[in-house]
Amino acid sequence: MKLFIEGENRNQSLLFPEVLDEYITEENSVRVIDAFIDELNLTELGFNLVPAETGRPAFHPTVMLKLYVYGYLNRIQSSRRLERETHRNVELMWLTGRLTPDHKTIANFRKDNGPSIVKVCREFIVLCRHLNLFTQAVVAIDGSKFEGVNSRSNNFTRSKLKYRMERLEKSLKHYFSLLDKKDQDESSFNDENAIKIKDKIASLKKRMIELKDLERRLLKMPDKQISLTDPDIRSMISNSIIKAVVGYNVQTAVDTTHHLIVSHEVTTKGSDRSQLENIAKQARSDMAVKNLTVLADRGYFNGEQILACEQAGITTYIPKSETSNAKAHGRFDRKDFHYKVSADEYQCPAGERLPKRMTTLEKGRTLHRYWSSNCKGCHLKAQCTPSKERRVTRWEHEAVLEAVEKRLNQNPDAMTIRKSTVEHPYGTIKSWMGSSHFLMKGLKNVSTEMSLHVLAYNLKRVMNIMGIKPLLAVIKS
């Protein structure tokens, strides 16, 4: 009796199936990739289907697109790795008809067809609409920092340049002091050491000239930042880690029902403060709904952005940022002052009226200011303000922000739903990417990469939700 399962003899002749389709089961995900891409109108999406009249025949865009979607679905993003897989992977042999493009051809297809690949990602969202997967019209929005092809040492800000110049100056002073010491006591240095010191000084001076040239270039940049490897990349502060991330800020809107990424955008802005309106309107357009509900964290709280969403029929749930200096110093917060709509005035914790005194225009915002003339003799003044009187500022559209706050208080689970919806896709995609997130340089190319990742993520989600056979039936119908 044999104790272990034994494999086949390597020298034994075997009769493999002659039909390649017999290797691919009916429940294999490559059948979904094949059917989805075959149903696309590649001409309308912007792919070039007209071959060149001269030279070697090109690979059809359908084949290359299938290759990339399969690669990103199976965590194979590198063009060289994809080339190797076409020679040994039976699924890819079935999917591409045993075609084996070289890595340069594979890489050029992704680089040259970026906008069209982004449209393919949106076409899958159209398919999800037809499957009625967006019935709730509720999305969670968030942004996450992704590392790009640019090390921290090749990214410069004014503070980084100042720090490096100070270090160079300190080193130069050290080596100059050694030369002075040599002049005073030549017996302690030989000629070889002196030559090394002079070479080091020359090297440091050259580096100082390079940094000063970088400083001149940096000061011409709008955000006073420059990257050498990838010019589009930026250093961004991340709350999750101590060091800044040199990369891109990826915005996503995720459906709260099935956790599908409805919309996404790659930006070079490190802050989410100005991103709400753009990504929310994209999500509403992609879901083809008139009214949309958006859940976002306090990083998106911006009066103008919230107002624009409300005017566009987008209902927002966003907690207000806690940035009160008075509260931090143990004094009354703005929330302690009650606004009376009918009288257009505030009431302070001491019961005094704060009538409207003036209206100003600051940075395009119309602001009303309220204060009382009785603050000087108030028994609560020490708990209220160190100034002559406590002034309360109210934006002309403050009622919109108050409505958002009231709405959130009535739905305390909104932020829990947001967190459990939008953060999981980021973790999944970053796990697929590995330690190095993006492989390409430039905002346009990085956007292409992100679209492929989003398409792969959504494809896998829908296959898990519906099953492969039912999804295939819908695609082919």
N, C-alpha and C positions, 0 to 999 in steps of 0.2 A: 504493500500500500504506500503510495506517495504521500509525503507529509506536506509538500508545498505545491502550489500551482506552477507549472512550468511553461515557459514561452516557446515560440516556434523556433525551429532550427534556422539559423541565418543562411545556411547553404542549401536549404530546401526550396525547390521551385514552387511558387504559389500562383494560383489563378485568380487575380484580382478582378472585380467587376469591370466590364468594358464600358459601362455607362457611368460617368462621373456623378450624375444625379443620385445614384444609389448610396453615395457616401453622406449625403445631406438629408437629415431626417425632416419630416414634415413640421416639426416644432423648432427648427433651427432659425435663429434670428436673421441669418443672411438672406433668407427668403423674403423677409419684410423689407430689408434694405433694397434688394433687387426690385421688388414690386413698387416700392415708393418712388425710387428714382426713375424707373421706366415710365411711370405715369406723369412725370414732370415735363412741362414744355420748356426745354432748355433754351430755345431761341428767345422766348419771352423773358426768361430770367437773365439773359445777357451773355450766354455762352456762345463761343464762335463755333458753328457747325459747318463752316465752309472751309474745306481743306485747301492747302496751298497747291498751286498748279505745278510747282517744281519741288524737288527734294524728296526725301523719304516720307512715306505716308505717316500721319500723326495718329496718336491714340485718340479714340472718340472720347469726348468729355464725359459721357455716361460711365465709361469704364473707370476713368480717373476719379470721378465723384464717388462711385461705389467703393473704390479702394480707400479713399479718405474717410468716408463715413464708417466703414468697417474698422479702420485703424483707430479712430477716436472712440468708437464703441468698445474696443478691446484694449484700450490704453497703449496703443502703438502710434505715437504722434510723429516720430522721426521718419523722414523720407528714406534714410538708409535702412532702418529696420523694416519699413514697409517693403522695400525692394527685396530684402532677404525673405520676408514672409511669402512673397509671390512665388518663390521657388520651392517652398516646402509646406505651405499651409494649404490643405485640401479645400477648406472653405473658400479661401481667396481664389484658388484655381477654378472652383465652380462659379464664383461670383464674377470673375473677370474673363472667363473663357480661356484660362491658362496663359493669359498675356503677362509679360514680365517687363514692365517699363523700368528703366534705370532710375536711380535716386535723383539725378538732376532733373529729369523729366517730371518726376513726381513733385519735387520741390517747386519747380517753375509753375506747375498747374495751380498750386495753392497761392503762389505769389501773384500770378497774373489774373486770377479770377476771383479776387476778394469780394467785390460788391455782389457778384452773382452767387457766391457761396452764402453770403449773408441773406440773400433773398430765398435760398433753398431752406434755410432755417425758419424763415417766416412762413414758407409754404407748408411746413409741418404744423405750424400753429393754425393755419387755415383748415388743415385736415382735422385737428383737434376740435375746432369749432363745429365742423360737420358731424363729429362724433358726440356733440352736445356735452363736452367735458367742462365748459365754462358757464354753467347754468346760474351760479351764485353771483357772479360779477363782483367778487371781493378778492383783492390782491394785497399781499404784504410786500413792502418795498424796503430794500436795504442796499448798502454798498460795502464792498470788501476790497482790500488792497492785495494785488497780485504782483509778485516779483517779475521783473523783466530782465532782458539781456544787458545788464549794466551794473557793475559792482558799485558799492558805496564809495570806493576810492576814486571812481571815475565820475562821480556826481559832485558838483560844487555849488555851494551857496556862499553868501558873503561871510557868514560866521565860520564856515569850513576853510575858506581861503585865508581869513584873518588868522585862524589857528595855525594853519600850515606855514604861513609866512613868519609868524612869531617863532615857530620851532626852527625854521631855517635860519633866522637871524640869531637865535641862541646858539645854534651849531656853528655859524660863521664866527661869532665872538669867541667861542671856545677854541677854534682852530687858529684864529688870529692871535689869541693869547699864547698859544703854543709857539707860534713863530716869534713873538716878542721874547718869550723865554729862551728860545734858541739864540736870538741875537745877543742876549745878555750872558748866556752860558753855553757856548758852542760845544763844549766837551760833553754835554748831556745828550746831544743829538748828532747822528751821523748824516751824511748827505742823502742817503737812501730814505730815511725817515722824513727829511725836509721835503724831498720831492713828492712823497706820498701825501703830506699835509697840503702842499700847494695844489696837487691834483684834486684833492677832496674839496678845497676851497673853490677851485674852478668849476667843479661839478655842482656845488651848492649855488654858486652865482648863476650858472646856466638854468638851474631849476627855478631860481627866484625870478629870472626874466620870463620864464614860461608861465609862472603863476601870475605875474603882473599882466601878461598878455591875456590870460584867462579872465582876470579881473575886469579888464577893459571890455571884453566880449560879454561877460556876465552882466555888467551894468547896462548894457543895451537891451537885455532881455526884459520882457514885461514883468515877469515874476521874479527877476533877479536870481535865476537858477540856470545852470547849464550842465548837460550830460555829454560825455565824450563818445561813448559807444553807441547809444541810442539817443539821438537828439530830442525825441519826443518824450522821453521818460522823465519822471519827476520824483523827488524825495517827498514822501508823505508820512505824516504822523499817524500811527495806528494805536488804538486803545488797548489792543490785545498783547502788544509787545513793547518793550522799553525802547528799542531802537526804531528809527524811521525805516519804512519800506521804500526802496528805490524801485518804483514800478508804476502800475496803472490802477485806477479806481474803477472797479466794475460795478455798475448799477444793474439790479434785477428787480423785476416785478413777478412775484410767484403766486399762482392761484392757490387759495386757501383750501379748496376742496380736494384736488388731486396732486397738489404740490408740483405743478408744471411751471416751468419758466416761460411766462407769457411774453415778456419783453426784456431786453438787456441792452446795455450800451457801455462801451469802454471810454473812459474819460481820463484826462490828465490833471483834473482838479482833485486835490486831496480832500476837500471838505464836501460833505453831503448837503450843506446848507442851501445851495442853489440848484439842486438836482430834482426836487420833488415834482414841479410842474411838468418838466420834460418827460420823465420816465412814466409819470401817471397818465399823461395824454397819449403816450405811445401805447401803454397797456390798454387803454380804452379803445384806441383805434384797432389794435391787433385782436382784441376780443370782440370787436364790432358790436359794442353796447353803447347805449345813450348815457346811462348813469353808471358810475363806478364807485365802489367803496375802497378806500386805501388805508392800510395800516402801516405806520412808520414809527421809528424811534425818535427820541428828542433831538437827535442830530439833524433832523430835517425841519425843525421848527423855525419857520421864517414867515413873517407876516405877509409879505408880498406874494410868496409862493403859495401859501395857503389860500389867500384871497383869489389868486388866479385859478386855483383848482375849484374853489367853491363857485366861481362865476362860470366855469366850464361844466358844471354839473357833477363834479367829483367830490364825494363826501370823504373827509379826512378824519382820521383818529391819530392824533400826535400829542404826546405829553409835552408840556411846556418846559423849556430850559430853566433850570434853577441857577440864576446868576445874580441874585440880589446881594449887594454889598452890605445893605442895612441888616439883613437877616444874618449874614456872616459875622457881623459885629454885635449881634444880640439885640438889635433894635426891631421896631415894627416893620413888617414886610409890606409890599404893595397889596397883598391879599387882605391885609387887615383894614384896608380902606374900602368902604362900600360905595358903589356907584349907583346913584338914583337917576334912572332914565328920564322920568318925567320932568325933573328939575334941572337935569344936565349938571349935576354937581356930585361931589364925593362927601362922605361922612367919615370922620377920623375915629380912632378907637376911643377918644375922649368925648365923642358925641358932637363935636364942632362941625359946622358946614364948611366945605371947601368949594366955593363957587369958581366958575371958569373965569380966568383973568386975562388970558392972552392966547393967540393962535400964531404959530410959526411954521415955516416951511424949511425942513432940514433934510438934505439928501433926497429930495423929491417926495418926502412924506409930510403930510399935514398933521401937525401935533397941537393938541390943546393942553394948556397947563392950568392946574387948579391949586389954590392955596388959601389959607385962612390968615386973617390979621391978628388972631388971638393966640398964636403959638407962644409968644414971649412969656405970658403968664400961665401957661398950661402946666399942670402938675405932672403930666406924662411926657414932657418935652425931652427929658434925658433918655427916655426909652424910644423916642421918635426920631430926633435929628439933632446934630451938633450945630446946624446952621440957624439963621434967623427964623426961618419958617420951613415947614415941610411942604415941598412942592410935588404934586403928582402929575405925571405926563400921560396923556391918553391919545392914542392914534385914532384918526378919523374912522378907521375900519376895525376898531377894537372889538366891536360887537361880534365880528366873525370869529375872532380868537376866543372870545368868551363862550361862544356856541360850541366850538371844538372842545374846550375844556369841560363844559357841561356834558357833552355827548360822551366823552371818555369816562367821566365819573359814573355815568349811567350804565356803561359797559366795561366793567373792570377787567374782564377776561380778554379784552382786545389785544393787549400787549403780550399776553401769554400765547395767544394764537399767532401773533406776528412772529414771535421768536421761534416757535416750533415749526413755522412754515418756511420762512425765508432763509434761516441760517443753515439748515440741513443741506440744501443744494450746494452751497458754497463749500462745505466740508467734503461732500462727495466729489465735486469736480476737482478740488485741490488735491485730494487723495489720488485721483486718476492722473493728474498732472505730474505728481512726484515732487522731488525737492526743487527742481527748476520748473517754474510755472510756465512761462511763455518761451517758445523756441525762436521766435522771429523778432525782428526789430522794426520800430515804426508803428504809429497808431493805427494806420490802415491795415497792416499785416497782422497786428495783434488782435484787431477787431475780427478779422477772418478766423483766426485761431479760436477766439472765444465763441464765435458762432458755431463752429464745428463741435466744440465741447457742449454747448447748450443743446444742439441738435441731437448729439449722442445721448445726453442725459434725458431729454424729453422722449426720445425713441425708446429707451429702456423703461422709462416710467409707464408709457402707454402699453408696451408689451406686457408689463407686469400687471397692469390694471385690467386689460381686456383679454389677454392671451394672444398667442401668435396667430392661430387659425382664424379667430373672429376678426382680428385686425387685417389679415391678408384678404379676407372676404370683402371688407369694407373698401380697402384700397383698390381692389380689382373691379369693384362694382361701378 
